[in-house]
Amino acid sequence: MQNRIDDIKKKMAALEILIKETKTRLPAHSVKPPVMMDLIEYEDQYDALQKQLNQLKNKQALL
């Protein structure tokens, strides 16, 4: 289970970098839809991984 937690944390770290890079590509005005779509996708993936991580940690705490 710890390996799975570590994998999720690595993926989340990579997504954090992608999110930051994508946010720097967002202009102050006239946001480009493809860039915004990328950002939303990365944030959705991050949120899903966060939920998985929380579930695994809760299971681990019960053991």
PyMOL Python script that loads the backbone (N, CA, C, O; Angstrom):
from pymol import cmd

cmd.read_pdbstr("""\
ATOM      1  N   MET A   1       0.830  -1.192   0.000  1.00  0.00           N
ATOM      2  CA  MET A   1       0.000   0.000   0.000  1.00  0.00           C
ATOM      3  C   MET A   1       0.878   1.261   0.000  1.00  0.00           C
ATOM      4  O   MET A   1       0.520   2.268  -0.611  1.00  0.00           O
ATOM      5  N   GLN A   2       2.004   1.201   0.673  1.00  0.00           N
ATOM      6  CA  GLN A   2       2.894   2.368   0.724  1.00  0.00           C
ATOM      7  C   GLN A   2       3.436   2.712  -0.666  1.00  0.00           C
ATOM      8  O   GLN A   2       3.617   3.883  -1.001  1.00  0.00           O
ATOM      9  N   ASN A   3       3.691   1.669  -1.472  1.00  0.00           N
ATOM     10  CA  ASN A   3       4.159   1.916  -2.845  1.00  0.00           C
ATOM     11  C   ASN A   3       3.113   2.690  -3.637  1.00  0.00           C
ATOM     12  O   ASN A   3       3.447   3.601  -4.394  1.00  0.00           O
ATOM     13  N   ARG A   4       1.862   2.329  -3.461  1.00  0.00           N
ATOM     14  CA  ARG A   4       0.768   3.010  -4.164  1.00  0.00           C
ATOM     15  C   ARG A   4       0.688   4.472  -3.717  1.00  0.00           C
ATOM     16  O   ARG A   4       0.500   5.370  -4.538  1.00  0.00           O
ATOM     17  N   ILE A   5       0.831   4.701  -2.417  1.00  0.00           N
ATOM     18  CA  ILE A   5       0.808   6.064  -1.889  1.00  0.00           C
ATOM     19  C   ILE A   5       1.959   6.874  -2.475  1.00  0.00           C
ATOM     20  O   ILE A   5       1.773   8.023  -2.875  1.00  0.00           O
ATOM     21  N   ASP A   6       3.138   6.279  -2.526  1.00  0.00           N
ATOM     22  CA  ASP A   6       4.298   6.974  -3.089  1.00  0.00           C
ATOM     23  C   ASP A   6       4.096   7.291  -4.564  1.00  0.00           C
ATOM     24  O   ASP A   6       4.469   8.370  -5.026  1.00  0.00           O
ATOM     25  N   ASP A   7       3.502   6.349  -5.311  1.00  0.00           N
ATOM     26  CA  ASP A   7       3.223   6.577  -6.736  1.00  0.00           C
ATOM     27  C   ASP A   7       2.257   7.744  -6.929  1.00  0.00           C
ATOM     28  O   ASP A   7       2.448   8.589  -7.804  1.00  0.00           O
ATOM     29  N   ILE A   8       1.230   7.773  -6.107  1.00  0.00           N
ATOM     30  CA  ILE A   8       0.245   8.850  -6.209  1.00  0.00           C
ATOM     31  C   ILE A   8       0.900  10.190  -5.900  1.00  0.00           C
ATOM     32  O   ILE A   8       0.645  11.180  -6.585  1.00  0.00           O
ATOM     33  N   LYS A   9       1.746  10.225  -4.870  1.00  0.00           N
ATOM     34  CA  LYS A   9       2.431  11.474  -4.513  1.00  0.00           C
ATOM     35  C   LYS A   9       3.337  11.957  -5.641  1.00  0.00           C
ATOM     36  O   LYS A   9       3.429  13.159  -5.889  1.00  0.00           O
ATOM     37  N   LYS A  10       4.010  11.026  -6.327  1.00  0.00           N
ATOM     38  CA  LYS A  10       4.868  11.395  -7.452  1.00  0.00           C
ATOM     39  C   LYS A  10       4.040  11.984  -8.596  1.00  0.00           C
ATOM     40  O   LYS A  10       4.416  12.989  -9.198  1.00  0.00           O
ATOM     41  N   LYS A  11       2.908  11.340  -8.883  1.00  0.00           N
ATOM     42  CA  LYS A  11       2.038  11.839  -9.945  1.00  0.00           C
ATOM     43  C   LYS A  11       1.485  13.218  -9.597  1.00  0.00           C
ATOM     44  O   LYS A  11       1.375  14.089 -10.460  1.00  0.00           O
ATOM     45  N   MET A  12       1.138  13.406  -8.323  1.00  0.00           N
ATOM     46  CA  MET A  12       0.614  14.696  -7.890  1.00  0.00           C
ATOM     47  C   MET A  12       1.681  15.780  -8.019  1.00  0.00           C
ATOM     48  O   MET A  12       1.379  16.905  -8.418  1.00  0.00           O
ATOM     49  N   ALA A  13       2.910  15.451  -7.690  1.00  0.00           N
ATOM     50  CA  ALA A  13       4.000  16.421  -7.815  1.00  0.00           C
ATOM     51  C   ALA A  13       4.192  16.826  -9.279  1.00  0.00           C
ATOM     52  O   ALA A  13       4.395  18.002  -9.584  1.00  0.00           O
ATOM     53  N   ALA A  14       4.127  15.850 -10.170  1.00  0.00           N
ATOM     54  CA  ALA A  14       4.262  16.138 -11.602  1.00  0.00           C
ATOM     55  C   ALA A  14       3.105  17.011 -12.081  1.00  0.00           C
ATOM     56  O   ALA A  14       3.303  17.933 -12.873  1.00  0.00           O
ATOM     57  N   LEU A  15       1.901  16.720 -11.600  1.00  0.00           N
ATOM     58  CA  LEU A  15       0.743  17.523 -11.987  1.00  0.00           C
ATOM     59  C   LEU A  15       0.843  18.945 -11.432  1.00  0.00           C
ATOM     60  O   LEU A  15       0.427  19.897 -12.093  1.00  0.00           O
ATOM     61  N   GLU A  16       1.391  19.095 -10.226  1.00  0.00           N
ATOM     62  CA  GLU A  16       1.574  20.436  -9.667  1.00  0.00           C
ATOM     63  C   GLU A  16       2.459  21.280 -10.587  1.00  0.00           C
ATOM     64  O   GLU A  16       2.191  22.462 -10.807  1.00  0.00           O
ATOM     65  N   ILE A  17       3.503  20.669 -11.116  1.00  0.00           N
ATOM     66  CA  ILE A  17       4.394  21.374 -12.037  1.00  0.00           C
ATOM     67  C   ILE A  17       3.639  21.761 -13.312  1.00  0.00           C
ATOM     68  O   ILE A  17       3.740  22.894 -13.784  1.00  0.00           O
ATOM     69  N   LEU A  18       2.886  20.810 -13.862  1.00  0.00           N
ATOM     70  CA  LEU A  18       2.112  21.094 -15.076  1.00  0.00           C
ATOM     71  C   LEU A  18       1.095  22.206 -14.835  1.00  0.00           C
ATOM     72  O   LEU A  18       0.899  23.068 -15.691  1.00  0.00           O
ATOM     73  N   ILE A  19       0.455  22.187 -13.683  1.00  0.00           N
ATOM     74  CA  ILE A  19      -0.538  23.215 -13.358  1.00  0.00           C
ATOM     75  C   ILE A  19       0.127  24.584 -13.284  1.00  0.00           C
ATOM     76  O   ILE A  19      -0.387  25.558 -13.836  1.00  0.00           O
ATOM     77  N   LYS A  20       1.264  24.660 -12.607  1.00  0.00           N
ATOM     78  CA  LYS A  20       1.979  25.943 -12.501  1.00  0.00           C
ATOM     79  C   LYS A  20       2.421  26.434 -13.869  1.00  0.00           C
ATOM     80  O   LYS A  20       2.272  27.615 -14.182  1.00  0.00           O
ATOM     81  N   GLU A  21       2.964  25.540 -14.687  1.00  0.00           N
ATOM     82  CA  GLU A  21       3.408  25.930 -16.029  1.00  0.00           C
ATOM     83  C   GLU A  21       2.238  26.396 -16.885  1.00  0.00           C
ATOM     84  O   GLU A  21       2.349  27.369 -17.630  1.00  0.00           O
ATOM     85  N   THR A  22       1.128  25.698 -16.771  1.00  0.00           N
ATOM     86  CA  THR A  22      -0.050  26.059 -17.561  1.00  0.00           C
ATOM     87  C   THR A  22      -0.594  27.416 -17.122  1.00  0.00           C
ATOM     88  O   THR A  22      -1.013  28.221 -17.954  1.00  0.00           O
ATOM     89  N   LYS A  23      -0.586  27.665 -15.818  1.00  0.00           N
ATOM     90  CA  LYS A  23      -1.068  28.962 -15.327  1.00  0.00           C
ATOM     91  C   LYS A  23      -0.197  30.110 -15.838  1.00  0.00           C
ATOM     92  O   LYS A  23      -0.693  31.213 -16.065  1.00  0.00           O
ATOM     93  N   THR A  24       1.085  29.855 -16.018  1.00  0.00           N
ATOM     94  CA  THR A  24       1.957  30.920 -16.541  1.00  0.00           C
ATOM     95  C   THR A  24       1.663  31.194 -18.012  1.00  0.00           C
ATOM     96  O   THR A  24       1.975  32.276 -18.511  1.00  0.00           O
ATOM     97  N   ARG A  25       1.070  30.234 -18.710  1.00  0.00           N
ATOM     98  CA  ARG A  25       0.716  30.434 -20.121  1.00  0.00           C
ATOM     99  C   ARG A  25      -0.604  31.166 -20.288  1.00  0.00           C
ATOM    100  O   ARG A  25      -0.951  31.578 -21.395  1.00  0.00           O
ATOM    101  N   LEU A  26      -1.345  31.333 -19.190  1.00  0.00           N
ATOM    102  CA  LEU A  26      -2.629  32.023 -19.277  1.00  0.00           C
ATOM    103  C   LEU A  26      -2.405  33.530 -19.342  1.00  0.00           C
ATOM    104  O   LEU A  26      -1.823  34.109 -18.425  1.00  0.00           O
ATOM    105  N   PRO A  27      -2.853  34.155 -20.394  1.00  0.00           N
ATOM    106  CA  PRO A  27      -2.725  35.612 -20.464  1.00  0.00           C
ATOM    107  C   PRO A  27      -3.732  36.269 -19.520  1.00  0.00           C
ATOM    108  O   PRO A  27      -4.734  35.665 -19.139  1.00  0.00           O
ATOM    109  N   ALA A  28      -3.451  37.490 -19.161  1.00  0.00           N
ATOM    110  CA  ALA A  28      -4.349  38.215 -18.258  1.00  0.00           C
ATOM    111  C   ALA A  28      -5.726  38.432 -18.903  1.00  0.00           C
ATOM    112  O   ALA A  28      -6.746  38.466 -18.215  1.00  0.00           O
ATOM    113  N   HIS A  29      -5.735  38.575 -20.212  1.00  0.00           N
ATOM    114  CA  HIS A  29      -6.981  38.794 -20.948  1.00  0.00           C
ATOM    115  C   HIS A  29      -7.034  37.819 -22.115  1.00  0.00           C
ATOM    116  O   HIS A  29      -6.004  37.322 -22.570  1.00  0.00           O
ATOM    117  N   SER A  30      -8.208  37.558 -22.580  1.00  0.00           N
ATOM    118  CA  SER A  30      -8.409  36.682 -23.740  1.00  0.00           C
ATOM    119  C   SER A  30      -7.779  35.308 -23.539  1.00  0.00           C
ATOM    120  O   SER A  30      -6.889  34.897 -24.284  1.00  0.00           O
ATOM    121  N   VAL A  31      -8.258  34.615 -22.523  1.00  0.00           N
ATOM    122  CA  VAL A  31      -7.757  33.273 -22.222  1.00  0.00           C
ATOM    123  C   VAL A  31      -8.060  32.350 -23.391  1.00  0.00           C
ATOM    124  O   VAL A  31      -9.178  32.316 -23.905  1.00  0.00           O
ATOM    125  N   LYS A  32      -7.042  31.601 -23.800  1.00  0.00           N
ATOM    126  CA  LYS A  32      -7.204  30.673 -24.914  1.00  0.00           C
ATOM    127  C   LYS A  32      -7.865  29.390 -24.417  1.00  0.00           C
ATOM    128  O   LYS A  32      -7.394  28.792 -23.449  1.00  0.00           O
ATOM    129  N   PRO A  33      -8.954  28.957 -25.067  1.00  0.00           N
ATOM    130  CA  PRO A  33      -9.671  27.762 -24.620  1.00  0.00           C
ATOM    131  C   PRO A  33      -8.795  26.510 -24.480  1.00  0.00           C
ATOM    132  O   PRO A  33      -8.948  25.788 -23.495  1.00  0.00           O
ATOM    133  N   PRO A  34      -7.883  26.219 -25.422  1.00  0.00           N
ATOM    134  CA  PRO A  34      -7.074  24.997 -25.246  1.00  0.00           C
ATOM    135  C   PRO A  34      -6.214  25.022 -23.972  1.00  0.00           C
ATOM    136  O   PRO A  34      -6.040  23.998 -23.311  1.00  0.00           O
ATOM    137  N   VAL A  35      -5.686  26.193 -23.646  1.00  0.00           N
ATOM    138  CA  VAL A  35      -4.864  26.297 -22.434  1.00  0.00           C
ATOM    139  C   VAL A  35      -5.740  26.108 -21.201  1.00  0.00           C
ATOM    140  O   VAL A  35      -5.349  25.433 -20.249  1.00  0.00           O
ATOM    141  N   MET A  36      -6.908  26.700 -21.226  1.00  0.00           N
ATOM    142  CA  MET A  36      -7.832  26.555 -20.104  1.00  0.00           C
ATOM    143  C   MET A  36      -8.290  25.109 -19.963  1.00  0.00           C
ATOM    144  O   MET A  36      -8.434  24.611 -18.846  1.00  0.00           O
ATOM    145  N   MET A  37      -8.516  24.441 -21.069  1.00  0.00           N
ATOM    146  CA  MET A  37      -8.912  23.028 -21.040  1.00  0.00           C
ATOM    147  C   MET A  37      -7.797  22.178 -20.428  1.00  0.00           C
ATOM    148  O   MET A  37      -8.069  21.274 -19.637  1.00  0.00           O
ATOM    149  N   ASP A  38      -6.554  22.463 -20.788  1.00  0.00           N
ATOM    150  CA  ASP A  38      -5.419  21.748 -20.200  1.00  0.00           C
ATOM    151  C   ASP A  38      -5.389  21.943 -18.694  1.00  0.00           C
ATOM    152  O   ASP A  38      -5.215  20.985 -17.942  1.00  0.00           O
ATOM    153  N   LEU A  39      -5.558  23.172 -18.258  1.00  0.00           N
ATOM    154  CA  LEU A  39      -5.516  23.482 -16.838  1.00  0.00           C
ATOM    155  C   LEU A  39      -6.611  22.739 -16.083  1.00  0.00           C
ATOM    156  O   LEU A  39      -6.362  22.157 -15.027  1.00  0.00           O
ATOM    157  N   ILE A  40      -7.798  22.763 -16.620  1.00  0.00           N
ATOM    158  CA  ILE A  40      -8.920  22.073 -15.982  1.00  0.00           C
ATOM    159  C   ILE A  40      -8.658  20.577 -15.907  1.00  0.00           C
ATOM    160  O   ILE A  40      -8.934  19.947 -14.886  1.00  0.00           O
ATOM    161  N   GLU A  41      -8.129  20.010 -16.975  1.00  0.00           N
ATOM    162  CA  GLU A  41      -7.824  18.578 -16.992  1.00  0.00           C
ATOM    163  C   GLU A  41      -6.790  18.223 -15.925  1.00  0.00           C
ATOM    164  O   GLU A  41      -6.964  17.253 -15.188  1.00  0.00           O
ATOM    165  N   TYR A  42      -5.716  19.008 -15.843  1.00  0.00           N
ATOM    166  CA  TYR A  42      -4.678  18.745 -14.843  1.00  0.00           C
ATOM    167  C   TYR A  42      -5.224  18.868 -13.428  1.00  0.00           C
ATOM    168  O   TYR A  42      -4.906  18.055 -12.560  1.00  0.00           O
ATOM    169  N   GLU A  43      -6.046  19.883 -13.200  1.00  0.00           N
ATOM    170  CA  GLU A  43      -6.620  20.069 -11.871  1.00  0.00           C
ATOM    171  C   GLU A  43      -7.586  18.943 -11.518  1.00  0.00           C
ATOM    172  O   GLU A  43      -7.638  18.509 -10.367  1.00  0.00           O
ATOM    173  N   ASP A  44      -8.346  18.469 -12.492  1.00  0.00           N
ATOM    174  CA  ASP A  44      -9.249  17.340 -12.254  1.00  0.00           C
ATOM    175  C   ASP A  44      -8.464  16.076 -11.914  1.00  0.00           C
ATOM    176  O   ASP A  44      -8.832  15.334 -11.004  1.00  0.00           O
ATOM    177  N   GLN A  45      -7.383  15.838 -12.651  1.00  0.00           N
ATOM    178  CA  GLN A  45      -6.541  14.680 -12.366  1.00  0.00           C
ATOM    179  C   GLN A  45      -5.936  14.786 -10.967  1.00  0.00           C
ATOM    180  O   GLN A  45      -5.882  13.803 -10.227  1.00  0.00           O
ATOM    181  N   TYR A  46      -5.490  15.971 -10.619  1.00  0.00           N
ATOM    182  CA  TYR A  46      -4.895  16.195  -9.292  1.00  0.00           C
ATOM    183  C   TYR A  46      -5.932  15.917  -8.196  1.00  0.00           C
ATOM    184  O   TYR A  46      -5.633  15.248  -7.208  1.00  0.00           O
ATOM    185  N   ASP A  47      -7.141  16.431  -8.379  1.00  0.00           N
ATOM    186  CA  ASP A  47      -8.203  16.217  -7.398  1.00  0.00           C
ATOM    187  C   ASP A  47      -8.528  14.735  -7.240  1.00  0.00           C
ATOM    188  O   ASP A  47      -8.729  14.257  -6.123  1.00  0.00           O
ATOM    189  N   ALA A  48      -8.580  14.014  -8.346  1.00  0.00           N
ATOM    190  CA  ALA A  48      -8.867  12.580  -8.296  1.00  0.00           C
ATOM    191  C   ALA A  48      -7.765  11.837  -7.544  1.00  0.00           C
ATOM    192  O   ALA A  48      -8.047  10.945  -6.744  1.00  0.00           O
ATOM    193  N   LEU A  49      -6.519  12.203  -7.801  1.00  0.00           N
ATOM    194  CA  LEU A  49      -5.403  11.577  -7.088  1.00  0.00           C
ATOM    195  C   LEU A  49      -5.437  11.919  -5.600  1.00  0.00           C
ATOM    196  O   LEU A  49      -5.105  11.083  -4.760  1.00  0.00           O
ATOM    197  N   GLN A  50      -5.834  13.137  -5.279  1.00  0.00           N
ATOM    198  CA  GLN A  50      -5.933  13.543  -3.877  1.00  0.00           C
ATOM    199  C   GLN A  50      -6.970  12.688  -3.157  1.00  0.00           C
ATOM    200  O   GLN A  50      -6.750  12.281  -2.016  1.00  0.00           O
ATOM    201  N   LYS A  51      -8.084  12.416  -3.803  1.00  0.00           N
ATOM    202  CA  LYS A  51      -9.122  11.569  -3.211  1.00  0.00           C
ATOM    203  C   LYS A  51      -8.596  10.153  -2.994  1.00  0.00           C
ATOM    204  O   LYS A  51      -8.819   9.555  -1.941  1.00  0.00           O
ATOM    205  N   GLN A  52      -7.894   9.620  -4.002  1.00  0.00           N
ATOM    206  CA  GLN A  52      -7.321   8.279  -3.870  1.00  0.00           C
ATOM    207  C   GLN A  52      -6.324   8.230  -2.719  1.00  0.00           C
ATOM    208  O   GLN A  52      -6.315   7.281  -1.935  1.00  0.00           O
ATOM    209  N   LEU A  53      -5.498   9.243  -2.625  1.00  0.00           N
ATOM    210  CA  LEU A  53      -4.496   9.302  -1.564  1.00  0.00           C
ATOM    211  C   LEU A  53      -5.168   9.343  -0.193  1.00  0.00           C
ATOM    212  O   LEU A  53      -4.752   8.638   0.727  1.00  0.00           O
ATOM    213  N   ASN A  54      -6.188  10.156  -0.060  1.00  0.00           N
ATOM    214  CA  ASN A  54      -6.911  10.230   1.213  1.00  0.00           C
ATOM    215  C   ASN A  54      -7.546   8.896   1.587  1.00  0.00           C
ATOM    216  O   ASN A  54      -7.527   8.502   2.753  1.00  0.00           O
ATOM    217  N   GLN A  55      -8.106   8.204   0.604  1.00  0.00           N
ATOM    218  CA  GLN A  55      -8.712   6.909   0.866  1.00  0.00           C
ATOM    219  C   GLN A  55      -7.669   5.896   1.319  1.00  0.00           C
ATOM    220  O   GLN A  55      -7.903   5.136   2.259  1.00  0.00           O
ATOM    221  N   LEU A  56      -6.528   5.886   0.658  1.00  0.00           N
ATOM    222  CA  LEU A  56      -5.460   4.960   1.034  1.00  0.00           C
ATOM    223  C   LEU A  56      -4.926   5.268   2.418  1.00  0.00           C
ATOM    224  O   LEU A  56      -4.649   4.354   3.195  1.00  0.00           O
ATOM    225  N   LYS A  57      -4.779   6.538   2.733  1.00  0.00           N
ATOM    226  CA  LYS A  57      -4.291   6.919   4.065  1.00  0.00           C
ATOM    227  C   LYS A  57      -5.286   6.524   5.134  1.00  0.00           C
ATOM    228  O   LYS A  57      -4.891   6.084   6.214  1.00  0.00           O
ATOM    229  N   ASN A  58      -6.579   6.675   4.852  1.00  0.00           N
ATOM    230  CA  ASN A  58      -7.597   6.269   5.810  1.00  0.00           C
ATOM    231  C   ASN A  58      -7.583   4.767   6.035  1.00  0.00           C
ATOM    232  O   ASN A  58      -7.725   4.304   7.167  1.00  0.00           O
ATOM    233  N   LYS A  59      -7.409   4.000   4.957  1.00  0.00           N
ATOM    234  CA  LYS A  59      -7.310   2.539   5.086  1.00  0.00           C
ATOM    235  C   LYS A  59      -6.100   2.154   5.906  1.00  0.00           C
ATOM    236  O   LYS A  59      -6.157   1.267   6.758  1.00  0.00           O
ATOM    237  N   GLN A  60      -4.993   2.845   5.630  1.00  0.00           N
ATOM    238  CA  GLN A  60      -3.745   2.552   6.322  1.00  0.00           C
ATOM    239  C   GLN A  60      -3.885   2.868   7.813  1.00  0.00           C
ATOM    240  O   GLN A  60      -3.338   2.150   8.650  1.00  0.00           O
ATOM    241  N   ALA A  61      -4.600   3.919   8.145  1.00  0.00           N
ATOM    242  CA  ALA A  61      -4.786   4.299   9.542  1.00  0.00           C
ATOM    243  C   ALA A  61      -5.620   3.280  10.284  1.00  0.00           C
ATOM    244  O   ALA A  61      -5.448   3.091  11.488  1.00  0.00           O
ATOM    245  N   LEU A  62      -6.526   2.619   9.574  1.00  0.00           N
ATOM    246  CA  LEU A  62      -7.385   1.624  10.201  1.00  0.00           C
ATOM    247  C   LEU A  62      -6.656   0.301  10.464  1.00  0.00           C
ATOM    248  O   LEU A  62      -7.082  -0.490  11.306  1.00  0.00           O
ATOM    249  N   LEU A  63      -5.576   0.069   9.753  1.00  0.00           N
ATOM    250  CA  LEU A  63      -4.841  -1.196   9.905  1.00  0.00           C
ATOM    251  C   LEU A  63      -3.979  -1.218  11.117  1.00  0.00           C
ATOM    252  O   LEU A  63      -3.303  -2.214  11.375  1.00  0.00           O
TER     253      LEU A  63
END
""", "prot")
cmd.dss("prot")
cmd.show_as("cartoon", "prot")
cmd.util.cbc("prot")
cmd.orient("prot")
